[in-house]
Amino acid sequence: MGPGRGGAVRPPRPAPSMGAGAALSPRQGRRKRAAALRKLHDVPRCAGAGFRLGKRMTRTLSLDQAQGLPAWRRPAMLLFVMAAAQPIAFATWSALLNNFVIEAAQFTGREIGWLHSVREIPGFLAIGVIVVLWVMREQTLALLSLALLGAATAVTALFPSFGGLLVTTLLASIGFHYFETVNQSLQLQWTPKERAPETLGRIVAIGSGASLLAYGLLVLTWTTFDLSYGLVYGIAGGTTLIIAVLAALLWPRFESPTAQSRRFVLRRRYWLYYVLQFLSGARRQIFVVFAAFMMVERFGLGVETITALFMINFAANMLVAPWLGRAVARWGERRALAVEYVGLIAVFAAYGGLYLFGWGVVLAGFLYVVDHMLFALAFALKTYFQKIADPADIAPTSAVAFTINHIAAVFLPAALGYLWLVSPAAVFAFAAGLAGMSLLMALLIPRDPAPGYETILSRPRPQLA
């Protein structure tokens, strides 16, 4: 080195050491710690006045690593965000559907039955999720499906005809059913068994809260600002689409502790779960299709009244769902499902009484709210499966179960639509019979189900040493 100022010879600068024990200056130490924190938390570096988001979805973290993230970027929060985003589009679509199809497309029970049958075709084909998972992760598929649901909902009112509504409904249904399939799988994979009932209860409550907010705005603004179907569908669907995009940008990918099987799984030991899923799908279709349709056709309720009724439903679920989660954890799945099915038998029988005995709209509204609250207990079926399943089977079995759930849904609404023209009471009597069959099956669930002890018929209860 040449002489420095004053003729002093500058000593040579030592080469940087790569050893583990190399001394770092305070400044270098701060940089190293900051880089380590950015790597752990995937925090964007400041660039000028803003932030560079980077390729967020290229980051993959295990569930253990994800616990080092800020609370708002952990897997549970992503589940909560998706739970809020989905009903903004779907619940708004449901709230306006019956009024929209009657006013804009002059639907009768026949057309509404066909519309819902077409809507359930993607649910029947949900087993195809397994094929899609060969090329993308569950988390990516969930967000893409959520975006499709939002986009299809946004354009629904642009096609006010039987054919147009079939197309938009089919697209929205693909998004809805594929999202629900993988979302159910992610919930069970990302949630520890001991906390699953309470966490799923919170997810139900959050979804209900999002629906309540959307419906509240609809009630307050529908008449005041003379809103159109097109504007409301556009805002609701667009909101869900935007949330899906933001979720893809702001959360990394999360890796479940057990690699999921990428093949079709149909196991004999899950037979009771399959049967309960089939009966649940058939029974729920009658509620979704005909209970709300009855409110408009028989009692002539308008958009604001129907929406207010939905708001009562979701407000009740916000309050009750977390308690139901704790109840499932305390009672067990068998007792919780039995309570649900006994209640549904009574509700469906009373629905028939509205036609046979001429009971009024107040009782009809009360039954509708109770019906909706009872369905909130359905997550007990998810926790039952979580307890009996091989962890690697959760994703493929969720897809298979979703298909089984929708077998009856493909043909049942259309078939019952013709029966509705003859006797609406007979439709609800059929639903009460399905609830009775579900009750008998639920009584086969053990008090403490586990792999190898899926039903009380499997083997005697193991004895503690």
Buried (B, 14 or more C-beta within 10 A) or exposed (E): EEEEEEEEEEEEEEEEEEEEEEEEEEEEEEEEEEEEEEEEBBBEEEEEEEEEEEEBBEBEBEBEBBEEBEEEBBBBBBBBBBBBBBBBBBBBBBBBBBBBBBBBBEBBBEBBBBBBBBBBBBBBBBBBBBEBBEEEBBBBBBBBBBBBBBBBBBBBBEBBEBEBBBBBBBBBBBBBBBBBBBBBBBBBBBBEEEEBBBBBBBBBBBBBBBBBBBBBBBBEEBEEEEBEBBEBBBBBBBBBBEBBBEBBEBBBBBBBEEEBBEEEBEBEBBBBBBBBBBBBBBBBBBBBBBBBBBBBBEBEBEBBBBBBBBBBBBBBBBEBBBEBBEBBBEBBBBBBBBBBBBBBBBBBBBBBBBBEEEBEBEBBBEBBBBBBBBBBBBBBBBBBBBBBBBBBBBBBBBBBBBBBBBBBBBBBBBEBBEBBEEEBBBBBBBBBBBBBBBBEBBBBBBEEBEEEBBBBEBEEEEEEE
